[in-house]
């Protein structure tokens, strides 16, 4: 198996912010970051978990997130290097990762107090939440980044998964990106997030069970009917059981538990397909397509059977129509899809992608 050590060294530097959070800069950067203490000092607030007895899952409560940054003007974007009191105060950088100021999980939170009058399980919200910023360009996106920058993003995902999995409490690490206000974005600078959980969330548990029983996701890459784009080492395809119209997965053709286990050619192919999918959506719908992108990697102890792959959930079903999650979907977990996966794959295959670089 190819492992991270077979890849070229990933250039990086780590700095400690005035409030103790960590900033990691990957690739190249200009200048040495400095944060005025008064600009970043904030009160530490802790989240906690409560057990939902009917759904049999943990719910995270983070009351302090109500005060998080909400749609600032472009000249006050905290991810731009020119912003006053920004999070990344350097002149330029390739990819930046830092601890989220409004994190849903904390590295070493105290035990929560019992809920008065209730026999309710509560637990520490241990873990971490990071922000990954793809570029200094406020108007960039996965679709417009250079191939080299996208490869760096894929490698940084692998490195942050490796680093966060070294925390004893962490069981699984999941990078993701919400694109567009329809997906809940409140900061338009190109970025994603990386969540480190102290438990395996229910969807990932269900996936793990299927993989444990022998389901081979790589076999999907050989199904031409569902193919959107193909490379030597990976494929972008509509899963034959897609829950969202025009849902697309990027799947390596060989088993890899994490993006950190990809060899350089596999990194390149996955990065190229990221652009293909994002550009195909924008071209097909004739507008910037909002989506949720999830990067799945093996949870702790599942490295032998849980494969790395990427899932895109576009939030459009036509240029003017959003895909809303309906009551039957929220209430029963049973999705209704208006577009057959075979039709969606053919439509996206037929897209002639314009050069958006």
C-alpha beads as a LAMMPS data file, in Angstrom:
LAMMPS data file: protein, C-alpha beads

357 atoms
356 bonds

1 atom types
1 bond types

-500.0 500.0 xlo xhi
-500.0 500.0 ylo yhi
-500.0 500.0 zlo zhi

Masses

1 110.0

Atoms # bond

1 1 1 0.000 0.000 0.000
2 1 1 1.207 3.502 -0.828
3 1 1 1.538 5.580 2.308
4 1 1 2.080 9.238 3.042
5 1 1 5.811 8.723 3.439
6 1 1 6.033 7.881 -0.297
7 1 1 4.911 11.419 -1.134
8 1 1 7.211 14.456 -1.327
9 1 1 7.547 16.351 1.922
10 1 1 4.735 18.820 2.510
11 1 1 6.199 22.266 3.291
12 1 1 4.553 23.754 6.348
13 1 1 4.989 26.137 9.242
14 1 1 2.979 26.395 12.480
15 1 1 2.321 29.539 14.514
16 1 1 0.482 30.114 17.794
17 1 1 -2.096 32.878 17.848
18 1 1 -2.333 35.239 20.797
19 1 1 -5.317 33.310 22.151
20 1 1 -3.533 29.951 21.913
21 1 1 -5.085 28.682 18.694
22 1 1 -2.815 27.178 16.043
23 1 1 -2.255 28.408 12.477
24 1 1 -0.649 26.037 9.948
25 1 1 0.606 27.429 6.637
26 1 1 1.226 24.925 3.823
27 1 1 3.143 25.583 0.631
28 1 1 4.609 29.059 0.325
29 1 1 3.797 32.207 2.280
30 1 1 5.170 35.728 2.715
31 1 1 5.737 37.439 6.030
32 1 1 5.528 36.362 9.660
33 1 1 2.026 36.469 11.158
34 1 1 1.377 38.632 14.191
35 1 1 -1.928 39.073 16.003
36 1 1 -2.604 42.055 18.293
37 1 1 -3.755 40.388 21.509
38 1 1 -6.803 42.573 21.926
39 1 1 -7.956 41.819 18.394
40 1 1 -8.265 38.064 18.902
41 1 1 -8.905 37.638 22.622
42 1 1 -12.274 36.029 23.276
43 1 1 -13.977 34.206 26.092
44 1 1 -13.508 30.443 26.069
45 1 1 -16.859 28.659 25.826
46 1 1 -17.346 24.914 25.832
47 1 1 -19.738 22.712 23.893
48 1 1 -21.288 19.508 25.162
49 1 1 -23.090 16.441 23.774
50 1 1 -26.585 15.228 24.629
51 1 1 -27.847 11.764 23.666
52 1 1 -30.959 11.714 21.463
53 1 1 -32.664 8.575 22.743
54 1 1 -35.085 8.204 19.809
55 1 1 -32.564 8.684 17.000
56 1 1 -29.778 7.067 19.010
57 1 1 -27.227 9.725 18.168
58 1 1 -25.300 12.518 19.839
59 1 1 -26.403 16.133 19.391
60 1 1 -23.765 18.863 19.829
61 1 1 -24.712 22.048 21.708
62 1 1 -22.483 25.086 21.092
63 1 1 -24.311 28.173 22.290
64 1 1 -21.258 30.390 21.705
65 1 1 -21.518 29.841 17.940
66 1 1 -24.505 32.177 17.788
67 1 1 -22.020 35.066 17.824
68 1 1 -19.833 33.781 14.963
69 1 1 -18.927 36.020 12.030
70 1 1 -21.884 36.490 9.666
71 1 1 -21.535 37.774 6.091
72 1 1 -18.942 40.501 6.636
73 1 1 -18.224 42.941 3.779
74 1 1 -15.423 41.874 1.453
75 1 1 -12.970 44.435 2.864
76 1 1 -13.497 42.955 6.357
77 1 1 -13.204 39.286 5.402
78 1 1 -11.153 37.658 8.208
79 1 1 -9.581 35.158 5.766
80 1 1 -8.112 37.812 3.458
81 1 1 -4.476 38.697 4.260
82 1 1 -5.248 42.406 3.859
83 1 1 -8.107 42.411 6.367
84 1 1 -7.582 44.359 9.598
85 1 1 -7.459 41.990 12.558
86 1 1 -7.744 38.981 10.227
87 1 1 -7.065 35.365 11.126
88 1 1 -4.169 34.970 8.643
89 1 1 -2.092 38.174 8.850
90 1 1 0.573 37.418 6.233
91 1 1 1.082 39.066 2.853
92 1 1 0.417 35.902 0.875
93 1 1 -0.074 32.168 1.415
94 1 1 -0.944 28.997 -0.487
95 1 1 -3.158 27.048 1.942
96 1 1 -3.862 27.982 5.559
97 1 1 -5.417 25.851 8.304
98 1 1 -6.297 27.183 11.746
99 1 1 -8.365 26.291 14.793
100 1 1 -11.885 27.634 14.399
101 1 1 -12.538 30.491 16.814
102 1 1 -16.148 29.293 17.109
103 1 1 -15.434 25.588 17.365
104 1 1 -18.177 23.011 17.972
105 1 1 -15.593 20.760 19.663
106 1 1 -12.708 21.520 22.022
107 1 1 -9.389 19.767 22.516
108 1 1 -9.786 19.287 26.269
109 1 1 -13.224 20.422 27.456
110 1 1 -14.437 19.905 31.020
111 1 1 -17.110 17.335 31.850
112 1 1 -20.568 18.910 31.444
113 1 1 -22.936 19.216 34.361
114 1 1 -26.032 16.960 34.426
115 1 1 -29.232 18.458 32.986
116 1 1 -31.479 19.275 35.995
117 1 1 -34.573 17.125 36.251
118 1 1 -33.697 14.848 33.343
119 1 1 -32.190 11.384 33.100
120 1 1 -30.272 12.426 30.012
121 1 1 -26.831 11.268 28.912
122 1 1 -24.398 14.153 28.520
123 1 1 -20.770 14.002 27.437
124 1 1 -17.779 16.196 26.719
125 1 1 -17.642 17.564 23.176
126 1 1 -14.002 16.539 22.771
127 1 1 -12.298 16.937 19.409
128 1 1 -11.431 19.916 17.264
129 1 1 -12.717 22.069 14.404
130 1 1 -10.381 23.660 11.884
131 1 1 -10.846 26.018 8.964
132 1 1 -8.937 25.330 5.739
133 1 1 -8.514 28.341 3.430
134 1 1 -7.629 27.469 -0.158
135 1 1 -6.278 30.789 -1.421
136 1 1 -5.707 34.470 -0.722
137 1 1 -8.001 35.243 -3.676
138 1 1 -11.375 36.140 -2.170
139 1 1 -13.186 35.184 -5.385
140 1 1 -11.509 31.841 -6.046
141 1 1 -13.118 28.412 -5.721
142 1 1 -12.255 24.735 -6.125
143 1 1 -13.322 25.221 -9.753
144 1 1 -10.866 28.055 -10.423
145 1 1 -7.830 27.080 -8.343
146 1 1 -4.762 25.947 -10.251
147 1 1 -4.151 22.225 -10.512
148 1 1 -1.085 22.627 -8.298
149 1 1 -3.140 24.363 -5.613
150 1 1 -5.857 21.713 -5.706
151 1 1 -3.203 19.013 -5.296
152 1 1 -1.909 20.889 -2.277
153 1 1 -5.441 21.010 -0.806
154 1 1 -5.772 17.215 -1.200
155 1 1 -2.413 16.678 0.478
156 1 1 -3.307 19.069 3.311
157 1 1 -6.515 17.099 3.934
158 1 1 -4.373 14.010 4.392
159 1 1 -1.916 15.757 6.680
160 1 1 -4.596 17.289 8.900
161 1 1 -6.406 13.933 9.178
162 1 1 -3.107 12.345 10.234
163 1 1 -2.369 15.100 12.763
164 1 1 -5.834 15.218 14.307
165 1 1 -6.052 11.426 14.578
166 1 1 -3.073 11.636 16.944
167 1 1 -5.402 13.176 19.535
168 1 1 -6.383 10.221 21.797
169 1 1 -10.066 11.195 21.929
170 1 1 -10.517 11.515 18.163
171 1 1 -12.207 8.639 16.336
172 1 1 -12.800 10.112 12.901
173 1 1 -11.816 13.245 10.968
174 1 1 -14.045 14.647 8.219
175 1 1 -13.083 17.577 5.974
176 1 1 -15.963 19.233 4.144
177 1 1 -16.938 22.350 2.228
178 1 1 -20.223 24.233 2.092
179 1 1 -20.359 26.334 -1.078
180 1 1 -22.900 29.108 -1.538
181 1 1 -25.351 30.826 0.765
182 1 1 -27.929 28.135 -0.016
183 1 1 -25.538 25.711 1.706
184 1 1 -25.272 27.959 4.758
185 1 1 -22.070 29.824 3.895
186 1 1 -21.599 33.007 5.924
187 1 1 -18.058 33.790 4.690
188 1 1 -17.545 33.818 0.942
189 1 1 -13.765 33.485 0.916
190 1 1 -12.899 30.026 -0.559
191 1 1 -12.586 27.687 2.389
192 1 1 -13.717 24.438 3.953
193 1 1 -13.716 22.958 7.418
194 1 1 -12.183 19.934 9.105
195 1 1 -14.065 18.305 11.993
196 1 1 -12.440 15.842 14.397
197 1 1 -15.027 13.781 16.309
198 1 1 -14.609 11.864 19.555
199 1 1 -17.283 9.432 18.338
200 1 1 -18.233 7.926 14.970
201 1 1 -21.368 9.750 13.728
202 1 1 -24.300 7.559 12.601
203 1 1 -23.925 8.014 8.836
204 1 1 -20.258 7.066 9.006
205 1 1 -21.166 4.125 11.257
206 1 1 -23.594 2.850 8.618
207 1 1 -21.008 3.265 5.872
208 1 1 -18.419 1.464 7.977
209 1 1 -20.778 -1.471 8.500
210 1 1 -21.226 -1.881 4.738
211 1 1 -17.492 -1.660 4.093
212 1 1 -16.840 -4.106 6.936
213 1 1 -19.211 -6.556 5.273
214 1 1 -17.260 -6.321 2.037
215 1 1 -18.947 -3.607 -0.043
216 1 1 -16.375 -2.454 -2.630
217 1 1 -16.941 1.153 -3.612
218 1 1 -14.167 0.971 -6.234
219 1 1 -16.332 -1.350 -8.362
220 1 1 -18.592 1.607 -9.090
221 1 1 -15.791 3.228 -11.098
222 1 1 -16.156 0.503 -13.771
223 1 1 -19.843 1.283 -14.444
224 1 1 -19.781 3.362 -17.637
225 1 1 -23.484 4.254 -17.338
226 1 1 -22.797 6.269 -14.190
227 1 1 -19.443 7.752 -15.186
228 1 1 -19.047 11.533 -15.346
229 1 1 -15.281 11.647 -15.881
230 1 1 -12.477 9.107 -15.755
231 1 1 -8.737 9.248 -15.108
232 1 1 -6.125 6.554 -14.752
233 1 1 -6.400 6.419 -10.970
234 1 1 -9.868 7.701 -10.058
235 1 1 -13.346 8.331 -11.394
236 1 1 -16.113 10.861 -10.889
237 1 1 -19.466 9.125 -11.034
238 1 1 -23.095 9.436 -10.064
239 1 1 -23.839 6.659 -7.547
240 1 1 -26.672 4.427 -8.803
241 1 1 -28.449 5.073 -5.484
242 1 1 -27.933 8.868 -5.379
243 1 1 -30.100 10.731 -2.855
244 1 1 -29.583 14.187 -4.422
245 1 1 -30.201 15.129 -8.065
246 1 1 -26.796 15.237 -9.807
247 1 1 -24.943 13.884 -6.775
248 1 1 -21.363 12.938 -7.751
249 1 1 -18.673 10.924 -5.990
250 1 1 -14.922 10.946 -6.637
251 1 1 -13.595 7.453 -5.979
252 1 1 -9.984 6.216 -6.274
253 1 1 -9.684 2.978 -8.246
254 1 1 -7.401 1.447 -5.622
255 1 1 -8.190 1.229 -1.938
256 1 1 -6.764 4.071 0.119
257 1 1 -7.953 4.731 3.700
258 1 1 -7.075 8.442 3.644
259 1 1 -6.023 11.158 1.181
260 1 1 -2.688 11.013 3.003
261 1 1 -2.226 7.518 1.550
262 1 1 -2.525 8.603 -2.087
263 1 1 0.579 8.495 -4.247
264 1 1 1.441 11.618 -6.299
265 1 1 -0.402 10.447 -9.438
266 1 1 -3.506 9.630 -7.401
267 1 1 -3.351 13.041 -5.719
268 1 1 -3.125 14.650 -9.149
269 1 1 -6.085 12.700 -10.530
270 1 1 -8.323 13.373 -7.516
271 1 1 -7.426 17.082 -7.653
272 1 1 -8.215 17.206 -11.373
273 1 1 -11.601 15.566 -10.815
274 1 1 -12.428 18.089 -8.092
275 1 1 -12.216 20.793 -10.754
276 1 1 -14.120 18.705 -13.284
277 1 1 -17.051 18.173 -10.920
278 1 1 -17.253 21.777 -9.715
279 1 1 -16.931 23.214 -13.239
280 1 1 -19.458 20.714 -14.615
281 1 1 -22.023 21.840 -12.048
282 1 1 -21.495 25.534 -12.810
283 1 1 -21.634 24.960 -16.576
284 1 1 -24.594 22.578 -16.484
285 1 1 -26.725 24.872 -14.310
286 1 1 -25.436 28.072 -15.939
287 1 1 -24.721 29.617 -12.557
288 1 1 -22.529 29.101 -9.509
289 1 1 -23.846 25.868 -8.054
290 1 1 -24.186 25.629 -4.277
291 1 1 -23.103 22.292 -2.901
292 1 1 -21.894 20.372 0.116
293 1 1 -18.687 18.401 -0.449
294 1 1 -17.724 15.702 2.065
295 1 1 -14.288 14.084 2.296
296 1 1 -14.607 10.645 3.864
297 1 1 -11.590 8.877 5.354
298 1 1 -11.198 5.825 7.556
299 1 1 -12.184 6.150 11.213
300 1 1 -9.802 4.843 13.854
301 1 1 -9.372 1.062 13.653
302 1 1 -11.087 0.816 10.242
303 1 1 -8.047 1.483 8.073
304 1 1 -8.200 -1.976 6.457
305 1 1 -11.664 -1.606 4.925
306 1 1 -13.028 1.962 5.001
307 1 1 -11.964 3.782 1.777
308 1 1 -11.223 7.448 1.224
309 1 1 -13.596 9.063 -1.261
310 1 1 -15.363 12.389 -1.834
311 1 1 -19.108 12.998 -2.123
312 1 1 -20.707 16.091 -3.704
313 1 1 -24.300 17.021 -2.870
314 1 1 -25.405 19.837 -5.234
315 1 1 -28.328 21.837 -3.875
316 1 1 -29.930 22.506 -7.270
317 1 1 -32.250 20.318 -9.321
318 1 1 -32.485 22.877 -12.121
319 1 1 -30.970 26.365 -12.660
320 1 1 -33.915 28.026 -10.884
321 1 1 -34.939 25.268 -8.463
322 1 1 -33.266 24.381 -5.194
323 1 1 -33.241 20.886 -3.789
324 1 1 -34.937 21.266 -0.410
325 1 1 -34.939 18.450 2.130
326 1 1 -38.644 17.651 2.552
327 1 1 -40.583 16.526 5.616
328 1 1 -40.579 12.871 4.572
329 1 1 -36.817 13.061 4.152
330 1 1 -36.185 14.784 7.477
331 1 1 -38.783 12.804 9.355
332 1 1 -38.157 9.348 7.940
333 1 1 -34.709 9.587 6.340
334 1 1 -36.220 8.341 3.079
335 1 1 -35.128 10.582 0.206
336 1 1 -37.210 11.378 -2.884
337 1 1 -35.214 12.090 -6.059
338 1 1 -36.650 13.607 -9.244
339 1 1 -33.715 12.744 -11.520
340 1 1 -32.663 9.183 -12.319
341 1 1 -28.947 8.599 -11.613
342 1 1 -28.481 7.323 -15.169
343 1 1 -29.979 10.542 -16.576
344 1 1 -27.920 12.724 -14.238
345 1 1 -24.677 10.981 -15.225
346 1 1 -25.434 11.361 -18.944
347 1 1 -26.308 15.048 -18.517
348 1 1 -23.080 15.796 -16.638
349 1 1 -21.028 13.721 -19.106
350 1 1 -22.376 15.853 -21.936
351 1 1 -21.225 19.098 -20.335
352 1 1 -18.511 20.926 -22.260
353 1 1 -16.490 22.588 -19.534
354 1 1 -15.263 26.093 -20.210
355 1 1 -11.815 27.162 -19.077
356 1 1 -12.513 28.892 -15.755
357 1 1 -8.899 29.184 -14.589

Bonds

1 1 1 2
2 1 2 3
3 1 3 4
4 1 4 5
5 1 5 6
6 1 6 7
7 1 7 8
8 1 8 9
9 1 9 10
10 1 10 11
11 1 11 12
12 1 12 13
13 1 13 14
14 1 14 15
15 1 15 16
16 1 16 17
17 1 17 18
18 1 18 19
19 1 19 20
20 1 20 21
21 1 21 22
22 1 22 23
23 1 23 24
24 1 24 25
25 1 25 26
26 1 26 27
27 1 27 28
28 1 28 29
29 1 29 30
30 1 30 31
31 1 31 32
32 1 32 33
33 1 33 34
34 1 34 35
35 1 35 36
36 1 36 37
37 1 37 38
38 1 38 39
39 1 39 40
40 1 40 41
41 1 41 42
42 1 42 43
43 1 43 44
44 1 44 45
45 1 45 46
46 1 46 47
47 1 47 48
48 1 48 49
49 1 49 50
50 1 50 51
51 1 51 52
52 1 52 53
53 1 53 54
54 1 54 55
55 1 55 56
56 1 56 57
57 1 57 58
58 1 58 59
59 1 59 60
60 1 60 61
61 1 61 62
62 1 62 63
63 1 63 64
64 1 64 65
65 1 65 66
66 1 66 67
67 1 67 68
68 1 68 69
69 1 69 70
70 1 70 71
71 1 71 72
72 1 72 73
73 1 73 74
74 1 74 75
75 1 75 76
76 1 76 77
77 1 77 78
78 1 78 79
79 1 79 80
80 1 80 81
81 1 81 82
82 1 82 83
83 1 83 84
84 1 84 85
85 1 85 86
86 1 86 87
87 1 87 88
88 1 88 89
89 1 89 90
90 1 90 91
91 1 91 92
92 1 92 93
93 1 93 94
94 1 94 95
95 1 95 96
96 1 96 97
97 1 97 98
98 1 98 99
99 1 99 100
100 1 100 101
101 1 101 102
102 1 102 103
103 1 103 104
104 1 104 105
105 1 105 106
106 1 106 107
107 1 107 108
108 1 108 109
109 1 109 110
110 1 110 111
111 1 111 112
112 1 112 113
113 1 113 114
114 1 114 115
115 1 115 116
116 1 116 117
117 1 117 118
118 1 118 119
119 1 119 120
120 1 120 121
121 1 121 122
122 1 122 123
123 1 123 124
124 1 124 125
125 1 125 126
126 1 126 127
127 1 127 128
128 1 128 129
129 1 129 130
130 1 130 131
131 1 131 132
132 1 132 133
133 1 133 134
134 1 134 135
135 1 135 136
136 1 136 137
137 1 137 138
138 1 138 139
139 1 139 140
140 1 140 141
141 1 141 142
142 1 142 143
143 1 143 144
144 1 144 145
145 1 145 146
146 1 146 147
147 1 147 148
148 1 148 149
149 1 149 150
150 1 150 151
151 1 151 152
152 1 152 153
153 1 153 154
154 1 154 155
155 1 155 156
156 1 156 157
157 1 157 158
158 1 158 159
159 1 159 160
160 1 160 161
161 1 161 162
162 1 162 163
163 1 163 164
164 1 164 165
165 1 165 166
166 1 166 167
167 1 167 168
168 1 168 169
169 1 169 170
170 1 170 171
171 1 171 172
172 1 172 173
173 1 173 174
174 1 174 175
175 1 175 176
176 1 176 177
177 1 177 178
178 1 178 179
179 1 179 180
180 1 180 181
181 1 181 182
182 1 182 183
183 1 183 184
184 1 184 185
185 1 185 186
186 1 186 187
187 1 187 188
188 1 188 189
189 1 189 190
190 1 190 191
191 1 191 192
192 1 192 193
193 1 193 194
194 1 194 195
195 1 195 196
196 1 196 197
197 1 197 198
198 1 198 199
199 1 199 200
200 1 200 201
201 1 201 202
202 1 202 203
203 1 203 204
204 1 204 205
205 1 205 206
206 1 206 207
207 1 207 208
208 1 208 209
209 1 209 210
210 1 210 211
211 1 211 212
212 1 212 213
213 1 213 214
214 1 214 215
215 1 215 216
216 1 216 217
217 1 217 218
218 1 218 219
219 1 219 220
220 1 220 221
221 1 221 222
222 1 222 223
223 1 223 224
224 1 224 225
225 1 225 226
226 1 226 227
227 1 227 228
228 1 228 229
229 1 229 230
230 1 230 231
231 1 231 232
232 1 232 233
233 1 233 234
234 1 234 235
235 1 235 236
236 1 236 237
237 1 237 238
238 1 238 239
239 1 239 240
240 1 240 241
241 1 241 242
242 1 242 243
243 1 243 244
244 1 244 245
245 1 245 246
246 1 246 247
247 1 247 248
248 1 248 249
249 1 249 250
250 1 250 251
251 1 251 252
252 1 252 253
253 1 253 254
254 1 254 255
255 1 255 256
256 1 256 257
257 1 257 258
258 1 258 259
259 1 259 260
260 1 260 261
261 1 261 262
262 1 262 263
263 1 263 264
264 1 264 265
265 1 265 266
266 1 266 267
267 1 267 268
268 1 268 269
269 1 269 270
270 1 270 271
271 1 271 272
272 1 272 273
273 1 273 274
274 1 274 275
275 1 275 276
276 1 276 277
277 1 277 278
278 1 278 279
279 1 279 280
280 1 280 281
281 1 281 282
282 1 282 283
283 1 283 284
284 1 284 285
285 1 285 286
286 1 286 287
287 1 287 288
288 1 288 289
289 1 289 290
290 1 290 291
291 1 291 292
292 1 292 293
293 1 293 294
294 1 294 295
295 1 295 296
296 1 296 297
297 1 297 298
298 1 298 299
299 1 299 300
300 1 300 301
301 1 301 302
302 1 302 303
303 1 303 304
304 1 304 305
305 1 305 306
306 1 306 307
307 1 307 308
308 1 308 309
309 1 309 310
310 1 310 311
311 1 311 312
312 1 312 313
313 1 313 314
314 1 314 315
315 1 315 316
316 1 316 317
317 1 317 318
318 1 318 319
319 1 319 320
320 1 320 321
321 1 321 322
322 1 322 323
323 1 323 324
324 1 324 325
325 1 325 326
326 1 326 327
327 1 327 328
328 1 328 329
329 1 329 330
330 1 330 331
331 1 331 332
332 1 332 333
333 1 333 334
334 1 334 335
335 1 335 336
336 1 336 337
337 1 337 338
338 1 338 339
339 1 339 340
340 1 340 341
341 1 341 342
342 1 342 343
343 1 343 344
344 1 344 345
345 1 345 346
346 1 346 347
347 1 347 348
348 1 348 349
349 1 349 350
350 1 350 351
351 1 351 352
352 1 352 353
353 1 353 354
354 1 354 355
355 1 355 356
356 1 356 357
